[in-house]
Amino acid sequence: MLKSLHSTDIGPTALNDTRKFFPALQNNTAYLDSASTCQVPTTVIDAISTYLSTGHGNAQRGMYQFSENASNLHQLCREKVAEFINAPQGSDIIFTKSATESINLVAHSLRLGLRQSLTPEHSILITVMEHHANLLPWQRLCQQTGARLNILPINKNGVLDSSALETYLNDNCALFAITHISNVTGIVNDVKSLCKTGHQYKVPVLIDGAQAVGHRQVDVSQIDCDYYVFSGHKMYAATGIGVLYCKSLDNDPLEPLLLGGGIVNKVTLDSYKLKPTVEKFEAGSANMLGIVGLIGAIEFIDNIGWPALNAHERKVSGYLLNALRSIEGIKVLPNDAGSAVISFVHQQVHSHDVASILALENVAVRAGHHCAQPYLKAMGFKHCVRVSLGCYSSFADVDRLVVALGEVEVMFAGV
Ligand SMILES: Cc1ncc(COP(=O)(O)O)c(C=O)c1O
């Protein structure tokens, strides 16, 4: 049995006071930007620190203890991630640097025409709700191959309008890529049902789970997606580590994005033979700090437990929504009840000005287009202020936001 470096029993009852596990939040910051990146708990920091101070090694390289230990942790992380998202086995998990890289890896493989040679007869299907990470790689793929990029629209409530779904799904549709949860509105897509429909037409489905993994129990076997992507830093790990889950890697014509050390069985000056295993997608030295941090983050979430996490976020989200709705001059964007993301616009003040004034009050939110310009445009906005929650978010953070929004009024009164 492989063992991780750190395991702290936090327990489900401690959630009201989760903030104490986050050293960065011991100052006065009301951190309301977890959709961008999460703060990191002590257990993750300690796991990384312990790893570094007990011997840093290059995974799958050396015969000595530091390297063997790194290899074990690397393998443990694959198994932990598989268990975390209920993938059948660790060998279904490819480590990347981010959700963005995971999507690009799939797009790269399609460009090479390994699953099917894309021509102007073919299409890729996405939705207007996508983060640019799940839009630009498909735009480029279509520009390069002449394939058509079909886009499912939204209705007036910002919700996916899938009435045209079946008109886009056919033998020529090479992939359907869709976000699990929107990073702008927090609206949750019924990815299980969308996968089922896609598969009726034999179209593989990729789910962008960047905003889901830190907020709900993801079950890729139940969703039955072909690919599921996410980043560690949106679930309390460090930046620089991402995941691509692939349903049937043995039969999937995925092609490595990077070539280099650690992925080959045999190399000559004019040829190479890739390993047949998942390692072939991970050229170069593994991001061991990312790996160790991801193990720690999974253990952190497991220790709290999804029921407690979900109940807490739902409670704070409801409080936030009520608070924002009660403030005059603020228009709340469409949202999903209980979601960890709620956005709004101030009717007189630009979102960047709002966020700057909030920052003066040590209230951290994000303002702008949130890398989802087409979605905002489709809802009739150019920018918005996004408030997003994590397990450490509290009513007090929301109260601080409300007070700081009062400052916006004061500063802009009469302008
Ligand atoms: C829905 C969604 N997809 C993809 C990404 C890209 O994540 P990363 O920057 O970690 O690759 C983000 C980042 O905010 C996101 O919110």
The ligand as an SDF file (V2000), in Angstrom:
LIG
                    3D

 16 16  0  0  0  0  0  0  0  0999 V2000
  -14.3890   26.6450  -16.6780 C   0  0  0  0  0  0  0  0  0  0  0  0
  -12.8960   26.7810  -16.7940 C   0  0  0  0  0  0  0  0  0  0  0  0
  -12.2520   26.0410  -17.6810 N   0  0  0  0  0  0  0  0  0  0  0  0
  -10.9230   26.1050  -17.8260 C   0  0  0  0  0  0  0  0  0  0  0  0
  -10.1750   26.9600  -17.0640 C   0  0  0  0  0  0  0  0  0  0  0  0
   -8.7010   27.0050  -17.2460 C   0  0  0  0  0  0  0  0  0  0  0  0
   -8.0680   26.5910  -16.0730 O   0  0  0  0  0  0  0  0  0  0  0  0
   -6.4780   26.7060  -15.9630 P   0  0  0  0  0  0  0  0  0  0  0  0
   -6.1690   28.1710  -16.1230 O   0  0  0  0  0  0  0  0  0  0  0  0
   -6.1590   26.2100  -14.6080 O   0  0  0  0  0  0  0  0  0  0  0  0
   -5.9320   25.8850  -17.0550 O   0  0  0  0  0  0  0  0  0  0  0  0
  -10.8100   27.7910  -16.1360 C   0  0  0  0  0  0  0  0  0  0  0  0
  -10.0450   28.7580  -15.3370 C   0  0  0  0  0  0  0  0  0  0  0  0
  -10.5670   29.6540  -14.7210 O   0  0  0  0  0  0  0  0  0  0  0  0
  -12.2150   27.6840  -15.9820 C   0  0  0  0  0  0  0  0  0  0  0  0
  -12.8600   28.4300  -15.0900 O   0  0  0  0  0  0  0  0  0  0  0  0
  1  2  1  0
  2  3  1  0
  2 15  2  0
  3  4  2  0
  4  5  1  0
  5  6  1  0
  5 12  2  0
  6  7  1  0
  7  8  1  0
  8  9  2  0
  8 10  1  0
  8 11  1  0
 12 13  1  0
 12 15  1  0
 13 14  2  0
 15 16  1  0
M  END
$$$$
